[in-house]
């Protein structure tokens, strides 16, 4: 389940105020591994859009099936 952009922005602003990853995790209950990903995305891309998952086909590609 993904989080809204507004929530992600609040988490990043909390980190910018000097709070550690663990403190931020305890306040917002976001995964410690996810917070740096959001920060990196915000710095590199300048936005906090939800990424579209890349899914592969386990058996038959629907395009080939057509």
ZICOR-V5663 format. One record per residue. N is the residue number from 1. RES is the residue in three letters. PHI is phi in radians with two decimals (NA if undefined). PSI is psi as a letter, one per 40 degrees, with the letter a starting at -180 (999 if undefined). NEAR is the number of other C-alpha atoms within 10 Angstrom. Layout:
n=N res=RES phi=PHI psi=PSI near=NEAR
n=N res=RES phi=PHI psi=PSI near=NEAR
//
This chain:
n=1 res=UNK phi=NA psi=h near=3
n=2 res=UNK phi=-1.73 psi=i near=7
n=3 res=UNK phi=-1.70 psi=i near=11
n=4 res=UNK phi=-1.13 psi=i near=11
n=5 res=UNK phi=-1.03 psi=d near=14
n=6 res=UNK phi=-1.06 psi=d near=9
n=7 res=UNK phi=-1.13 psi=d near=13
n=8 res=UNK phi=-1.06 psi=d near=21
n=9 res=UNK phi=-1.09 psi=d near=16
n=10 res=UNK phi=-1.09 psi=d near=12
n=11 res=UNK phi=-1.10 psi=d near=20
n=12 res=UNK phi=-1.14 psi=d near=17
n=13 res=UNK phi=-1.10 psi=d near=13
n=14 res=UNK phi=-1.08 psi=d near=17
n=15 res=UNK phi=-1.14 psi=d near=17
n=16 res=UNK phi=-1.14 psi=d near=11
n=17 res=UNK phi=-1.33 psi=e near=8
n=18 res=UNK phi=1.83 psi=e near=10
n=19 res=UNK phi=-1.37 psi=i near=13
n=20 res=UNK phi=-1.33 psi=i near=12
n=21 res=UNK phi=-1.05 psi=d near=18
n=22 res=UNK phi=-1.15 psi=d near=12
n=23 res=UNK phi=-1.09 psi=d near=14
n=24 res=UNK phi=-1.12 psi=d near=19
n=25 res=UNK phi=-1.04 psi=d near=17
n=26 res=UNK phi=-1.15 psi=d near=12
n=27 res=UNK phi=-1.35 psi=d near=11
n=28 res=UNK phi=-1.79 psi=e near=13
n=29 res=UNK phi=1.07 psi=f near=11
n=30 res=UNK phi=-1.48 psi=i near=17
n=31 res=UNK phi=-1.06 psi=h near=13
n=32 res=UNK phi=-1.05 psi=d near=14
n=33 res=UNK phi=-1.32 psi=d near=10
n=34 res=UNK phi=-1.43 psi=d near=12
n=35 res=UNK phi=-1.02 psi=d near=18
n=36 res=UNK phi=-1.09 psi=d near=14
n=37 res=UNK phi=-1.10 psi=d near=11
n=38 res=UNK phi=-1.10 psi=d near=20
n=39 res=UNK phi=-1.09 psi=d near=21
n=40 res=UNK phi=-1.09 psi=d near=14
n=41 res=UNK phi=-1.08 psi=d near=14
n=42 res=UNK phi=-1.15 psi=d near=16
n=43 res=UNK phi=-1.26 psi=d near=11
n=44 res=UNK phi=-1.31 psi=d near=9
n=45 res=UNK phi=-1.78 psi=e near=10
n=46 res=UNK phi=1.32 psi=e near=10
n=47 res=UNK phi=-2.56 psi=i near=14
n=48 res=UNK phi=-2.20 psi=f near=19
n=49 res=UNK phi=-1.08 psi=i near=14
n=50 res=UNK phi=-1.28 psi=h near=12
n=51 res=UNK phi=-1.42 psi=i near=7
n=52 res=UNK phi=-1.37 psi=h near=6
n=53 res=UNK phi=-1.14 psi=i near=6
n=54 res=UNK phi=-1.62 psi=h near=5
n=55 res=UNK phi=-1.96 psi=i near=6
n=56 res=UNK phi=-1.90 psi=i near=8
n=57 res=UNK phi=-1.65 psi=h near=7
n=58 res=UNK phi=-1.33 psi=d near=6
n=59 res=UNK phi=-2.08 psi=c near=6
n=60 res=UNK phi=-2.15 psi=h near=9
n=61 res=UNK phi=-1.15 psi=h near=10
n=62 res=UNK phi=-1.00 psi=d near=8
n=63 res=UNK phi=-1.17 psi=d near=6
n=64 res=UNK phi=-1.21 psi=d near=6
n=65 res=UNK phi=-1.16 psi=d near=6
n=66 res=UNK phi=-1.09 psi=999 near=5
//
